[in-house]
Amino acid sequence: MEEISAKTQMAKIRTYEKGFMATHLVNLGAKLGIFEALNENKKGLTVPILASKLGIHEPYLRIWCQTAYHFEILDGDEEGRYTLQPYLDEILGDKNHFRNYLANIAMDVDLIGDGFTKAPGAFRTGRPLDIYQSPEFSELAYEPTTNIALAFLFMIFPKHENLKLMLEKGISFLDIGCGNGSLIIQLAQAFGNSRFVGIGPDANGIKSARSTISELEMEDRVSVNHLGGEKLEYKDEFEMVSMVVTLHEIPPALREKVVKKAYKALKPQGYLLVLDFPYPSKLEDFRNPIYNYGILDQFYEICAGRVHLTIEQQNQLLTASGFTDIQRWPVGRGMFDFITATK
Ligand SMILES: C[S@@+](CC[C@H](N)C(=O)[O-])C[C@H]1O[C@@H](n2cnc3c(N)ncnc32)[C@H](O)[C@@H]1O
């Protein structure tokens, strides 16, 4: 490792600053439609053509393209055509690609960035910021998890055949914190014999779930309720209950109540499935790259009043609620832990 000096420390801080600028550049490029246009024109486009196609002021666009070239997001040829670097057509270009990352970038810049400008007040008072409860936030917040069902279908179920077989055979499945219903809707499409219920306290998410369910004419097998998990009244009704990227978002004061309600809702021997960020319990692990996602998520979410749980806290919570046989596996190179527990 290079010895620490004023020079290396300055370089480190400059790298963070550069990352900030690059993130804004990507968000701006997405809003202007530049990535979409370059994705549709794999051979590349010159600045004048791109400018007239997208209605962008040419001198500004030239600066954007040159800067994107500097960040190694774009390549350029001798005829002045710019192209997306390899694989960035998937990550930044094609919005339907499962690797597309633009929703995360938009959330970072448009909402979390806004939150950070108000963060000093929240840090002083400990009072969560309203913007994280807004309909705009709810809309943007579900975009990054739109494809979470793919993680279940292609990463989790192949390693947990028993769960997949149960779903194929036909079970009742409850998703606590269903957001806009994207998980249960996609699971219902994949498992035609099972019935799905989603609940959550976010009225906007539930409204959007209802309209998708009705558009897809799935009302006979998929339903949603506008309800916090702490208010659930089911008893011995579901073979599986899930909490997907939700456990850490439940207010700490309600968390135990929600997990107990999940336990009650499950049939005996039923499974609780939790997918969530792992969070370090030891200081040295805050430099372990495995925890990257959880650490960054917690950093902005603290101003929303959300508190991530360490492995020990998760286990303790589940055990205190009656669950046994708690098992966990990393998913997506440590981005998430997939946890199962039995009633
Ligand atoms: C990051 S979102 C994940 C949504 C969804 N599971 C997905 O994967 O797209 C976290 C969800 O937790 C929900 N939530 C917060 N408090 C809750 C509570 N008390 N009971 C149930 N869900 C809750 C929020 O409304 C939000 O939809």
The ligand as a Tripos MOL2 file, in Angstrom:
@<TRIPOS>MOLECULE
LIG
   27    29     1     0     0
SMALL
NO_CHARGES

@<TRIPOS>ATOM
      1 C1        -36.9520   -0.0530   -0.3500 C.3       1 LIG1
      2 S1        -38.6650   -0.2460   -0.2960 S.3       1 LIG1
      3 C2        -38.7930   -1.8610   -0.9720 C.3       1 LIG1
      4 C3        -40.1160   -2.0920   -1.5870 C.3       1 LIG1
      5 C4        -40.2890   -3.4290   -2.2580 C.3       1 LIG1
      6 N1        -40.1840   -4.5280   -1.3430 N.3       1 LIG1
      7 C5        -39.3110   -3.5690   -3.4040 C.2       1 LIG1
      8 O1        -38.4430   -4.4440   -3.3100 O.co2     1 LIG1
      9 O2        -39.4140   -2.8120   -4.3700 O.co2     1 LIG1
     10 C6        -39.0390   -0.4800    1.4180 C.3       1 LIG1
     11 C7        -40.5180   -0.6250    1.7170 C.3       1 LIG1
     12 O3        -40.7270   -0.7870    3.1280 O.3       1 LIG1
     13 C8        -42.0000   -0.2740    3.3980 C.3       1 LIG1
     14 N2        -42.2520   -0.1050    4.8350 N.ar      1 LIG1
     15 C9        -41.8440    0.9040    5.6370 C.ar      1 LIG1
     16 N3        -42.3920    0.7600    6.8780 N.ar      1 LIG1
     17 C10       -43.1470   -0.3610    6.8390 C.ar      1 LIG1
     18 C11       -43.9840   -1.0290    7.7870 C.ar      1 LIG1
     19 N4        -44.1720   -0.5480    9.0150 N.pl3     1 LIG1
     20 N5        -44.6060   -2.1580    7.3930 N.ar      1 LIG1
     21 C12       -44.4560   -2.6340    6.1500 C.ar      1 LIG1
     22 N6        -43.6920   -2.0310    5.2080 N.ar      1 LIG1
     23 C13       -43.0390   -0.9230    5.5480 C.ar      1 LIG1
     24 C14       -42.0150    1.0310    2.6080 C.3       1 LIG1
     25 O4        -43.3350    1.5100    2.3950 O.3       1 LIG1
     26 C15       -41.3260    0.5950    1.3120 C.3       1 LIG1
     27 O5        -42.2720    0.2120    0.3500 O.3       1 LIG1
@<TRIPOS>BOND
     1     1     2 1
     2     2     3 1
     3     2    10 1
     4     3     4 1
     5     4     5 1
     6     5     6 1
     7     5     7 1
     8     7     8 2
     9     7     9 1
    10    10    11 1
    11    11    12 1
    12    11    26 1
    13    12    13 1
    14    13    14 1
    15    13    24 1
    16    14    15 ar
    17    14    23 ar
    18    15    16 ar
    19    16    17 ar
    20    17    18 ar
    21    17    23 ar
    22    18    19 1
    23    18    20 ar
    24    20    21 ar
    25    21    22 ar
    26    22    23 ar
    27    24    25 1
    28    24    26 1
    29    26    27 1
@<TRIPOS>SUBSTRUCTURE
     1 LIG1         1 GROUP 0 **** ****
